[in-house]
Amino acid sequence: MSASPVLITGGAQRLGRHCAERLLDDGHPVIISYRRERPELDELRRRGVVTLAADFASEAGILDFIARLKAETRSLRAIVHNASDWAPDTTGDEAGTNFERLFRVHMQAPYLINLHCRELLEACSEPQRDIVHMTDYVVRKGSKKHAAYAASKAGLDNLTLSFAALYAPRIQVNAIAPALIMLNEGDDEAYAEKARAKSVMEMVPGPGVIYQSLRYLLDNRYVTGVTLPVDGGRHLR
């Protein structure tokens, strides 16, 4: 248990929400950012989670979030960069705008938060402080339909190495690279079967495997600058 909260960006749903709830179960205070209001936030607030609205699609929005975060807490035990935008590529006039938004959400926001919130991590009285970047399996292979997404996640993966070297030994910086972890509402069995077939483990594991990976990083004092693949052995297909 830590008195300093863990920050999870994009913590209102799916993997971010699951990790927030599990951290609460383990006794850690939690702060999350969220892009828009949704019913799930009420339950998180009831459990004591601090929820901060954030627009990471602009530099001004990122800096505004950082200012409000610093007004909320004097220290952080960890930062988990989970905010993400799974936007497909476009070929029209909006292509450049789409790429810029993904760059800001996946790279600029973590970059600026890491820089400006270093003091919050160093103020934590615990012996371990962490930054964890949530990247993606597609960093390894690219994507025909989500090239901008894959490129910006690859940039986030590289930031892991830079910040790990910069912040050692006081702050550990690592990444988790998931493949498909959860199905979406409306995904039919045909889609699920196709998804399972992409890995040698032949399963859609659910969000628990991500929390296990996050817990490993938060509990291990001798790991930094690494990316943990959580993909069911896709590279073996």
BELTA-V95904 format. One record per backbone hydrogen bond with DSSP energy under -1.0 kcal/mol. CO is the residue of the C=O (numbers start at 1). NH is the residue of the N-H. Records with the same first field share a line. If there is no record, write none. Layout:
BEGIN
CO = NH ; NH
END
This chain:
BEGIN
5 = 77
6 = 31
7 = 80
8 = 33
13 = 17
14 = 18
15 = 19
16 = 20
17 = 21
18 = 22
19 = 23
20 = 24
21 = 25
22 = 26
23 = 28
24 = 27
29 = 6
30 = 50
31 = 8
32 = 52
33 = 11
34 = 54
38 = 41
39 = 42
40 = 44
41 = 45
42 = 46
43 = 47
44 = 49
45 = 48
50 = 32
52 = 34
58 = 62
59 = 63
60 = 64
61 = 65
62 = 66
63 = 67
64 = 68
65 = 69
66 = 70
67 = 71
69 = 73
77 = 130
78 = 7
79 = 132
80 = 9 ; 82
81 = 134
85 = 87
92 = 95
94 = 98
95 = 99
96 = 100
97 = 101
98 = 102
99 = 103
100 = 104
101 = 105
102 = 106
103 = 107 ; 108
104 = 109
107 = 111
108 = 112
109 = 113
110 = 114
111 = 115
112 = 116
113 = 117
117 = 121
118 = 122
119 = 123
120 = 76
121 = 124
129 = 172
130 = 79
131 = 174
132 = 81
133 = 176
136 = 139
137 = 140
138 = 142
145 = 89
146 = 150
147 = 151
148 = 152
149 = 153
150 = 154
151 = 155
152 = 156
153 = 157
154 = 158
155 = 159
156 = 160
158 = 162
159 = 163
160 = 164
161 = 165
162 = 166
163 = 167
164 = 168
167 = 171
172 = 131
173 = 225
174 = 133
175 = 228
176 = 135
177 = 230
178 = 137
181 = 206
184 = 187
188 = 192
189 = 193
190 = 194
191 = 195
192 = 196
193 = 197
195 = 198
196 = 199
199 = 202
206 = 209
207 = 211
208 = 212
209 = 213
210 = 214
211 = 215
212 = 216
213 = 217
214 = 218
215 = 219
226 = 175
228 = 177
230 = 179
232 = 201
233 = 236
234 = 237
END
